[in-house]
Amino acid sequence: MSRTVFCRPDYPDDVDDVPDMAALFAQLDGMLFRCRVDEAWTLLSVSPGCRELTGYCAAELLQDRLCSLETLTHPEDRSVVRGTIMAALETGSRYRIEYRIIGRDGEEKWVLERGVGVTGEAGERILEAYLEDITDRVLAHLQLAETELRYRSIFENSVVGMFQTTESGRYLAANQALATLYRYPTPEDLISSLADISTGLYIDTRRRDEFKCMIQRDGRVIDFESEILCRDGRRIWISENAHAVFAADGSLSYYEGTVEDITERHRYQSVLQHQATHDPLTALPNRNLLEDRLGQAVLAGERQGGKVALAFVDLDNFKVINDSLGHAVGDQLLIEIAHRLRTALRGVDTVARYGGDEFVLIMGEQAVREDTVHLLERVLDAVQAPLMLEGHALRMSCSIGVSVYPDDATDLDGLLRIADVAMYHAKESGKGQYCFYTRDLNLAAQERFALETALRAAIEHNELAVVYQPKVDSLGRVQGFEALVRWNSAGQGLVTPDRFIPLAEETGQILAIGEQVLYAACRTAASWPLIEGRALSVAVNLSARQLKEPGLVALVADALSVSGLPPECLELEITESMIMGDVEHTIRVLRSIKALGVRIAVDDFGTGYSSLSYLQRLPIDTLKIDRSFVSGCDQGGAVMAIPHAIIFLGKSLDLHIVAEGVETAAERDILTLCGCNEFQGYYFSRPMQRAAVDEYLMAKTACFDKGVLPR
């Protein structure tokens, strides 16, 4: 090889003055180069093809300015490359070596380098070589070798039987795997022992004829499953894949194919079929099987002239038990309820778990309504019977909605939807009872849907209003306000909170409502004047859904930041029943809110199920006595016992006590005497619009200026 310079260091993108050679080098796919025999293989010249191959231009490679050949070479291949080249230099021979390089973009390539050592003008050793990309060829070769190795291994270690048979049913050839599968010691024993596959192998002798018919029609059989009899009398299931082989004249020579033992798969298919149609916890049929069971019940009912009743069963207060006692106890409870439901019904009836704590009952052969009522009464009694789980004495109840085929609907979806409507009515009517579907219930469901739709629109268009009810001390001085949400709908009229708040909780719309109220209350409270040098506080109710939201703390912090309200002027109220959900989560969230400087109050205290041990751990500041315990407390005696106990408990925990629903001076006075700190109720003021709050505060301030105690 000549010592023509491909790219000079001082002119990296040019070649020497030989135009034909320059054009040739520019067209080469690979890379021509000259380099020193040193630690870095320092490049002295290189062709323009280096950019395509390595990602580096000549100027970056020459004299190792940015990268050297040694650096380009894959670290794992460097010693081999150097050893091969040095051995060739010692013998004065040409060398050829395949190895990997790593380009500028980090991509790994396989290259073939061919070269020879020459003596430079100064007498030093120099390599003249050509480097070309062989990645595609190497990868294809590796893939082919891997494929051949894999298939050779599969064949040598195969557990799949292979065969050739005549059309009449004799084996021409078989492998050891097939002989072993059929319990024969050798393929020869198998071939000599089975004169006719139809009668000597298949349990159903018609299978061989079906096998032949399929091949004649389609040219092959795929996954042809049959039960066969082995030599030792054992029965197994096999799957065959086979095709016909024809002679040059078009006549059939033989059938050939493979056989696989699918006995376990057949067994598992039965198991999977059961799993797909049954609940894994209770072993009851699941919703996938309901359609079939309903169809069976309908056919039986039509034959006997009866009807079919579908009952939608929902356990009452299951979530409270599941959250407070744990999911393990909840699962045991569901298993026990499933057993009780099966026991309460007849063998011809179906009990299915629909999901969560919901069950569906299909009761066929219902000649008259009294037949269904009798079964439902048995179900209620069975569910309500006392039970003991993990040392806990429990008494459950359920709400049941009932629809009847074909009176109410003629398909499963329709019956379920209607029964669900009836179940909700039963739950709203007091739980622990059943309710048959009526057209009036459907009207109620439609009204509920309309209310839900209107509420969604009200949230989107900011139709909800925030009003404020004052909280005062024993002298009538205003300490703050509670923010309450009100809805005067254009289409629904005045909708009371007890109608739309539970609906919002159920549908998740309470999150948007809670956010709107929080921001509005903080902005409004930030604008209130100081009263006797004191900043007034505002209390905002949190919903159970809000308490579970991971972004609640950030939301509160943002509302304070945007409004400029001092954190100590905001109090967030949670209900006592909310504490008994995920207690540890509740404590973590409340502590994070407290860290902002915000106060925490427990609303409606005395109506829930909170444990005193949890109450001690909660980072709360205020207890609010529910209005149901305040009403009539001035009568003393037993009526005052609960408020007095709550006040005593709160004081012992160093908590602020607020009484809700105070409507008379006598109620205020007796609660003041017991140590209650603040009061809230119609006796002092009804909830007011934002504009009315300013007038109210001015009037209160004027009373104190005149030395008159406000009411």
Secondary structure as the mmCIF struct_conf table of DSSP 4:
data_model
#
loop_
_struct_conf.conf_type_id
_struct_conf.id
_struct_conf.beg_label_comp_id
_struct_conf.beg_label_asym_id
_struct_conf.beg_label_seq_id
_struct_conf.end_label_comp_id
_struct_conf.end_label_asym_id
_struct_conf.end_label_seq_id
BEND BEND1 PHE A 6 CYS A 7
STRN STRN1 ARG A 8 ARG A 8
TURN_TY1_P TURN_TY1_P1 PRO A 9 ASP A 10
STRN STRN2 TYR A 11 TYR A 11
TURN_TY1_P TURN_TY1_P2 PRO A 12 ASP A 13
BEND BEND2 ASP A 17 ASP A 17
HELX_RH_AL_P HELX_RH_AL_P1 PRO A 19 GLN A 27
BEND BEND3 ASP A 29 GLY A 30
STRN STRN3 MET A 31 ARG A 36
BEND BEND4 VAL A 37 ASP A 38
TURN_TY1_P TURN_TY1_P3 GLU A 39 ALA A 40
STRN STRN4 LEU A 43 VAL A 46
TURN_TY1_P TURN_TY1_P4 PRO A 48 GLY A 49
HELX_RH_AL_P HELX_RH_AL_P2 CYS A 50 THR A 54
BEND BEND5 GLY A 55 GLY A 55
HELX_RH_AL_P HELX_RH_AL_P3 ALA A 58 LEU A 61
STRN STRN5 LEU A 62 LEU A 62
TURN_TY1_P TURN_TY1_P5 GLN A 63 ASP A 64
BEND BEND6 ARG A 65 LEU A 66
HELX_RH_AL_P HELX_RH_AL_P4 LEU A 69 LEU A 72
STRN STRN6 THR A 73 THR A 73
TURN_TY1_P TURN_TY1_P6 PRO A 75 ASP A 77
HELX_RH_AL_P HELX_RH_AL_P5 ARG A 78 THR A 91
TURN_TY1_P TURN_TY1_P7 GLY A 92 GLY A 92
STRN STRN7 TYR A 95 ILE A 102
TURN_TY1_P TURN_TY1_P8 ARG A 104 ASP A 105
BEND BEND7 GLY A 106 GLY A 106
STRN STRN8 GLU A 108 THR A 119
TURN_TY1_P TURN_TY1_P9 GLU A 121 ALA A 122
BEND BEND8 GLY A 123 GLY A 123
STRN STRN9 ARG A 125 ASP A 133
HELX_RH_AL_P HELX_RH_AL_P6 THR A 135 GLU A 156
TURN_TY1_P TURN_TY1_P10 ASN A 157 ASN A 157
BEND BEND9 VAL A 160 VAL A 160
STRN STRN10 GLY A 161 THR A 165
TURN_TY1_P TURN_TY1_P11 GLU A 167 SER A 168
BEND BEND10 GLY A 169 GLY A 169
STRN STRN11 TYR A 171 ALA A 174
HELX_RH_AL_P HELX_RH_AL_P7 GLN A 176 LEU A 181
TURN_TY1_P TURN_TY1_P12 TYR A 182 ARG A 183
BEND BEND11 PRO A 185 THR A 186
HELX_RH_AL_P HELX_RH_AL_P8 PRO A 187 SER A 193
BEND BEND12 ALA A 195 ALA A 195
HELX_RH_AL_P HELX_RH_AL_P9 ILE A 197 GLY A 200
TURN_TY1_P TURN_TY1_P13 LEU A 201 LEU A 201
STRN STRN12 TYR A 202 TYR A 202
BEND BEND13 ILE A 203 ASP A 204
TURN_TY1_P TURN_TY1_P14 THR A 205 ARG A 206
HELX_RH_AL_P HELX_RH_AL_P10 ARG A 207 ASP A 218
BEND BEND14 GLY A 219 GLY A 219
STRN STRN13 ARG A 220 LEU A 229
TURN_TY1_P TURN_TY1_P15 ARG A 231 ASP A 232
BEND BEND15 GLY A 233 GLY A 233
STRN STRN14 ARG A 235 PHE A 246
TURN_TY1_P TURN_TY1_P16 ALA A 248 ASP A 249
BEND BEND16 GLY A 250 GLY A 250
STRN STRN15 LEU A 252 ASP A 261
HELX_RH_AL_P HELX_RH_AL_P11 THR A 263 THR A 277
STRN STRN16 HIS A 278 HIS A 278
TURN_TY1_P TURN_TY1_P17 PRO A 280 THR A 282
STRN STRN17 PRO A 285 PRO A 285
HELX_RH_AL_P HELX_RH_AL_P12 ARG A 287 GLN A 304
TURN_TY1_P TURN_TY1_P18 GLY A 305 GLY A 305
STRN STRN18 LYS A 307 LEU A 315
TURN_TY1_P TURN_TY1_P19 ASP A 316 ASN A 317
HELX_RH_AL_P HELX_RH_AL_P13 PHE A 318 LEU A 325
HELX_RH_AL_P HELX_RH_AL_P14 HIS A 327 ALA A 344
BEND BEND17 LEU A 345 LEU A 345
TURN_TY1_P TURN_TY1_P20 GLY A 347 VAL A 348
BEND BEND18 ASP A 349 ASP A 349
STRN STRN19 THR A 350 GLY A 355
TURN_TY1_P TURN_TY1_P21 GLY A 356 ASP A 357
STRN STRN20 GLU A 358 GLN A 366
BEND BEND19 VAL A 368 VAL A 368
HELX_RH_AL_P HELX_RH_AL_P15 ARG A 369 GLN A 384
BEND BEND20 ALA A 385 ALA A 385
STRN STRN21 LEU A 387 LEU A 389
TURN_TY1_P TURN_TY1_P22 GLU A 390 GLY A 391
STRN STRN22 HIS A 392 LEU A 394
STRN STRN23 CYS A 398 TYR A 405
TURN_TY1_P TURN_TY1_P23 PRO A 406 ASP A 408
BEND BEND21 THR A 410 ASP A 411
HELX_RH_AL_P HELX_RH_AL_P16 LEU A 412 GLU A 428
TURN_TY1_P TURN_TY1_P24 SER A 429 GLY A 430
BEND BEND22 LYS A 431 GLY A 432
STRN STRN24 TYR A 434 PHE A 436
HELX_RH_AL_P HELX_RH_AL_P17 ARG A 439 GLU A 460
TURN_TY1_P TURN_TY1_P25 HIS A 461 ASN A 462
STRN STRN25 LEU A 464 VAL A 472
TURN_TY1_P TURN_TY1_P26 SER A 474 LEU A 475
STRN STRN26 VAL A 478 SER A 489
TURN_TY1_P TURN_TY1_P27 ALA A 490 GLN A 492
STRN STRN27 GLY A 493 VAL A 495
HELX_RH_AL_P HELX_RH_AL_P18 PRO A 497 THR A 507
TURN_TY1_P TURN_TY1_P28 GLY A 508 GLN A 509
HELX_RH_AL_P HELX_RH_AL_P19 ILE A 510 ALA A 526
TURN_TY1_P TURN_TY1_P29 SER A 527 SER A 527
BEND BEND23 TRP A 528 TRP A 528
HELX_LH_PP_P HELX_LH_PP_P1 PRO A 529 LEU A 530
STRN STRN28 ILE A 531 ILE A 531
TURN_TY1_P TURN_TY1_P30 GLU A 532 GLY A 533
STRN STRN29 ARG A 534 ARG A 534
HELX_LH_PP_P HELX_LH_PP_P2 ALA A 535 LEU A 536
STRN STRN30 SER A 537 ASN A 541
HELX_LH_PP_P HELX_LH_PP_P3 LEU A 542 SER A 543
HELX_RH_AL_P HELX_RH_AL_P20 ALA A 544 LYS A 548
TURN_TY1_P TURN_TY1_P31 PRO A 550 GLY A 551
HELX_RH_AL_P HELX_RH_AL_P21 LEU A 552 SER A 563
TURN_TY1_P TURN_TY1_P32 GLY A 564 GLY A 564
HELX_RH_3T_P HELX_RH_3T_P1 PRO A 567 CYS A 569
STRN STRN31 LEU A 570 THR A 575
HELX_RH_AL_P HELX_RH_AL_P22 GLU A 576 ILE A 579
TURN_TY1_P TURN_TY1_P33 MET A 580 MET A 580
BEND BEND24 GLY A 581 ASP A 582
HELX_RH_AL_P HELX_RH_AL_P23 VAL A 583 LYS A 594
TURN_TY1_P TURN_TY1_P34 ALA A 595 GLY A 597
STRN STRN32 ARG A 599 PHE A 605
TURN_TY1_P TURN_TY1_P35 GLY A 606 GLY A 606
BEND BEND25 THR A 607 GLY A 608
HELX_RH_AL_P HELX_RH_AL_P24 LEU A 612 ARG A 617
BEND BEND26 LEU A 618 LEU A 618
STRN STRN33 THR A 622 ILE A 625
HELX_RH_AL_P HELX_RH_AL_P25 ARG A 627 VAL A 630
TURN_TY1_P TURN_TY1_P36 SER A 631 GLY A 632
HELX_RH_3T_P HELX_RH_3T_P2 CYS A 633 GLN A 635
HELX_RH_3T_P HELX_RH_3T_P3 GLY A 637 MET A 640
HELX_RH_AL_P HELX_RH_AL_P26 ALA A 641 SER A 652
TURN_TY1_P TURN_TY1_P37 LEU A 653 ASP A 654
STRN STRN34 HIS A 656 ALA A 659
BEND BEND27 THR A 664 THR A 664
HELX_RH_AL_P HELX_RH_AL_P27 ALA A 665 CYS A 674
TURN_TY1_P TURN_TY1_P38 GLY A 675 GLY A 675
STRN STRN35 GLU A 678 PHE A 679
BEND BEND28 GLY A 681 GLY A 681
TURN_TY1_P TURN_TY1_P39 TYR A 682 PHE A 684
STRN STRN36 MET A 688 MET A 688
HELX_RH_AL_P HELX_RH_AL_P28 ARG A 690 ASP A 705
TURN_TY1_P TURN_TY1_P40 LYS A 706 GLY A 707
HELX_LH_PP_P HELX_LH_PP_P4 VAL A 708 PRO A 710
#
